[in-house]
Amino acid sequence: MTCSKIDDNKRLKSFDIERLPFLKRAPYEDEFRVVYVDKVSTLEVKDYPIELSWIRRITLSPWINKALFKSVKETLHSIRGCSNIQISRSTLFENEQWRRLASDAT
């Protein structure tokens, strides 16, 4: 399934709720999302080898508590090679277009 920007979908009158995880706001159009499906076994975790140099920024869940976000950010920055990575908390739920689409999808 491909991702599309929220602006591209604002004209839709009815919206498929299954598409919500694949909507992106403009600041995130260069991110990659990986969805792993295995019809045979259920995995709690799937590891993917990545190079630290591939990471330019980390955006944490909008559900993360602000105090916990601060602690996680400090911890990530303390890892060798990660001190200059931009780390932020998603503001998805503050986005009016996304909230309208989510509301229409329910």
N, C-alpha and C positions, 0 to 999 in steps of 0.2 A: 504494500500500500504506500503510495507516495504522500508526502507531506505537502500541505498548501498553507499559504498565509491566511490569517484571519480576514484581512481586507478583501481577499479574493472570494470569500464566502459570505460576506455581509448581506448580499442581495438574495440569499437563499431564504425561501419562506418556510420550508420544513428542513430539518437537519437530522442526519443520521448520527445518533449518539456515539456509535462506534468510531466515528471519525474524529471525535474531540481530542484524543491523545495525539493525533497526527496534525493538528493545527499548530502553526507557528506564528509568532509575532515577528515583525521585521528584525529585531535585534538577534533573533535565533535562527535566521534563515540559513546560516552556514553550519549549523550543528548537525550531527548525525545521530540518529536513533536506531537502535538495534532491537529487533523483536525476534526472540528465539522461540520456535515452536517445535516440540517433539511429541508426536502422537503416540509414541511407545512408552516413554518414561516421563515422570514428573521430576523436575530438578528444582531445588530451592535456590541454587546459585549456578550460573554459567560463567566461567572465566573466559576472558578474551585477552590475549597478550597484546599490549599496546606500549608504545615508546613514550616516555615522559615528555619528550620534545614535541609530541603531537598535541599536547594539551596547552591551549592558550588561556582558557578560562574554565571555571567550574561554576555551575549554577545549581544551587541546592533547592530542595523541595519548598514550595510555598507553605507547606504544612509545618515546617520545622519551627520550633519555638525560637524566639529571637535570642534568648540567653544561650540555648544550645547551639544556634548558628554561630554565635561569637566564639564559643569554645571549639567547635568543629573547624572554623576558619583558622583559628590560632594553631590548632593541631596540624592541619594540612600545611600551613605555612612553615611549620617547624621541620617538615620532612626535607631532607637534602634535595636541592634542585627545585623546590616548590615555592620558595619565598616570593618569587615575582609573579606567580600565577594569580590572575584576577579571580576572586571568589566572591560570589554574590548570592543572595536569596531571591528566588523567583517572585515577581510581583504579579503573576498571572491573575490571581483573584481580584486584583485591583483594576484589571483591564476591563473597561466597560463593554467593549465589543465581545470579548470572550464570555463575560457573564451573560450577556443577552443571548448569544448562541447556545450556551449551556442551558439556560432557562427555557429556550424554545425547543431544545432537544428532549426535555423531560416530559 
